[in-house]
């Protein structure tokens, strides 16, 4: 899979690795693990992300620093690698800079329907996560380069992108990889689970309580909607980054086939996170709004207001049932 990558990477020396906006465990885990691979193999590398890294992932940052981009610094690099995304617009400031400053751009990603124009595209929809692909890079080149920190980063990405190995994207190979990462890293699953999931603040729990009260069911209880508003954030002293995992609560309701978390950003619109635990393909659903993702997990924006977003997302979703 990485033959072209490994043969062409030698043509470059200073590489920028960029993860997508609104970062999650897979994009940060894969970014850190790729940067460490590049570093171990003699390349100068810098990691960038436009947004703040979620609090529950901060423990990974000592493994490799992730910086906010400075568009002037982009000029220093002779190659950019985008991880966990397949459309340039998902990469914040880099997308605007690259329009007027052509550079080779590669991707390593597992989402469907990649954009054209990437010089090298490691695009594998069957992979559970981008971290699973980065593991394969190490495996094809030198598996012994995975150390404890890299193992923890890769394991985190796989676990967070598969619902702790619950999603149907998980294959026997995925489980074998996680087992090998546990062996290499010398850690136990509960260590990562506690770092990611067991550090909620009182404010986050209060926000969740408010959001749970908004749950509505549609189409004979097959579609569940949950909302988070600016007022909730103000009242609880939280931000939208504190909503991580909220969509799983309506999704867990009996008979629900798909759930949508709608985050009202006021004049900016409504951010929609769609999840499925059935044959409902929420990627198709999200693409109706110009978004996308996977069959079981996708995202999109609606221009708003919130009530109109609810009405339209339910109307479109009903055709997926």
N, C-alpha and C positions, 0 to 999 in steps of 0.2 A: 504493500500500500504506500509506503514512504520512499520507494526507490527514487522517484523524480525529486522529491524533497531533499533526500540525502545527497544526490548528485549535484543539484543546483545550489544548495546552501553554501557550498564552498566558494561561490562567486561573490559572496557578500561578507562584510566584516562588521558593520554596525547596524544593529537590527532593533526596530521598535516593535514591541508586542502590545497590542491594544485589545482590551476586553470591552464588551458592550455596555452601554449605559444601563442604569438600574441593575448593578451587578448582583449575581447570585453565587452560590457555592461552586457550581460547575465552571462558570467563566473565570472566577478568581483562582480556583484550584488548578484549572488547566493553564491559565496564564503563568502562575508561579512555577508550575512543573516544567512548562516549556522554557521559561526564562532560565531555570536552573540547568536544563539540558544544554541550552545554548552557551551558558556560562562555563559549564564543565568542558565544553568542546571548543573553547577558545574564542568565542564571539563576544564582542561588546554588545550588551543588551540593556534596554530600559523598558520598564512596564508602565503603561498609561491607562487611566480610566477617568472619565469626566466627573463621575459622581463619588460621593463618600462611600466607603466600603461599609457594609452592614456591620453593626456592633458584634454580632455573633460570629463574624469571620475575622475579626481583628487579630485573633491569636495566630493567624497564618502570616501576617505581614512581616514578622521578623525573618521568615523564610526567604522573602525577596520583596523589596519595597515596591509599592504601586504608587506612581506619582500622578498628580493632576497635570494635564497636558499644557504645554506652552507652545503655541503654534510656531514660534520662531525656532524652537529646538527641533521640530520635525525635520528641518532642513539638514540636520546632521546625519540622517540615516539613509542608507542605500537600499533598505528593504523594510517593509512593514508586514507583520503577520497578524491577522485578525483571528481571534479565537472565540468560539461559541456563538457565531453569528455569520450569516452569509449574504448580508446586504450592507453596503458601506454606510448607509444612513443610520444604522444602529450604533455607530461608533463616534457619535458626538462631534467634537471639534475637528477630529481628523477628517471627517467627511467633507466639511467645508474647505479645509486646507487642501485636500487632495484634488479637488476640482480644478484648482489653478496650479498645482504643483505635482505633476505626474511622477510617480515612483512605482516600482514593482510592488504589488500587493498580493499576498498569499492568504489563504484561509485554511483553518482546521476547524471543522464543524460537523454537526450531526442533524441539522434541521433540513427539511425538504425545500425544494425550489430555490437553489442558490442563484444569485445574480450572475450574469455573464461578466467576462472581462478580467477575472483573476488569473494571474500568470500561473500559479499553482493552486489547485483546489483539492484539498483532502476533505471530501464531502461524503460522509457515510451515514445515511439515514437509519440504517439498521443498528448503529451503535447506540448504547443506552445513554451516552453522555460524551462530551468532548474529552473529559478526563480519560475515558476508556480508550479513545484514539491516541492521546498522548502516551498512555501506557504502552500502546502498540509501537509507538516511535521508539521508546526505550527498548522494547523487546526486540525490534528489528535491528537496532544499532548496538546497544550494550546494556542489557538488563541490570548489570552490576552497578550501573551509575545511579540507580534508584537508592537513595538513602532514606533515613527515617523521616525527615521533613518532607521530602518529595512523596513518600508513601502516604503520609497523612494528608497532604494536599490532594493527591489523586483520589484517595479513598473518600474524602469529603465531597468532591465533585460528583462522584458516582452515587453516593448515598443521597445527596440532596436532590439530584436530578431524577432519581428513580423512586422517590418516596420511601426511602430505606428498603430498597429492593422489592417494592410492592407493585410497581407498574409493569405492564406487559411488554415493555421494552427490554426487560431483564432476560438474559439468555443464560444458559449454563456457562458460557465463556465469561459473562459479566461476574457471576458468582465466583468462578475460579480466579479471576483477576483480583476481586476484593479479598479473597482468602490469601492470595500471594502477597498482597500489600500489607495485610495484617502480619504475615510472617516476616516480611522484610523490615517493616517498621517497628515490630516488637510492641505494638499497642493493642488494646482491646476495643471492640466496637463501642462499648459504653463510654469510653473516654471522648470519642468524637461526638457521640449522640448528646452527651451532657454539655459539651462545649457549644454545640449548635442549638440545641432545643431546650436546655434547662437553665436558661439565664434570663428569663422574662422579668421585666420590671413591673412594679405595681401599676404604673401608668399604662403599660402595654395591655395588662389584663383588664383594666378599666375600659380601654379602647375596644378590646374584644367584646366586652360585655355590651357596650353600646352598639357595636356592629351586629351582634347576634340578634338584637331586638328588631333589626331591619329586615330579617329574612322573610322573603315572600316566595310562595310556591305557585307555579303555573303549569298549564298543560297536564292536568291530572297528577300533579305533584312530580312531574318528570323533570322540570326545570326549576332550579332554586336560585334566587337572587339575594345577594348581600351587598349593602352599601356602606361606604365610609365617606363622611362629609367634612369640610373644613371646620365646621362647628365642633364636631367630635374631637378633632385634633386639638383645637384651641382649649376645649374644656378639660382634656386629659394631659395636655402638655406633651403631645406625641407628634410624630411625622408619618408620612406615608410609608416610610421604610419600616415602620413598626407593624405593618399589616402582613408581613411575611407569614404564609401558612394559613391565613384566615379563610381562604376559599375552601380549604379542606373540611371546614365545619359544615357548611350547607351541602357539600358533596357527600357527606357521610349519612345524610338523612335517608331513611328507608324509601325505596322506589325512585329516588332521584337519579336521573341518568347524566345530567350535566349541571354544573354550577358556575355562576359568574359573580365575581367580586367587582363591583363598580366603585372606583375611587374618584370622587368629584373634585376636579382641580379648578372649578370656577370658570373663568374666561378661557382657560387653556383647553377645556374640554373634560371628558370623562375617560379615565384609563380603565380598560376592561381586562380582567384576568379570567380566562375560561378553562374549565377542567371537565373531564369526562371520565366516567367509570363504566362505560357501556360501549356499544358500537357507534355512538355519536362521535363524529369527526369534528372536533372544535377548531381544527386548523382551517377547514373549509368555511366554517362559521366566521372565524376571525378575518379571513381574507375578504369577506364581503365588506368589511370595514377598513380594508387596506392594511390589515395586520397579518399575523401568521404565527407559525410555531409548529407544534406536533399534533398528531391525531388526538392525543389525550390532554395536551396542555398547550395553550396558545394565548396570545394577547393582541389587543388592538386599542385604538382610540376612537371615541365618538365626539363629535363637535359639541354635544350637550344641547340643552340642559339635561340634568339627571333624569327627570321623568321621561323625556323623549328617548334617552338612551335605553332606559328599561323597556319601553314600549317596542323599540326597534329590535333590540337584541332578542327579546322573546319571540317577536314575529318571525325573524329570520331563523332562530333556533328551532322553532316548531316544525320547520321543514326538514330538519335533520333527524327528527325522532322516528 
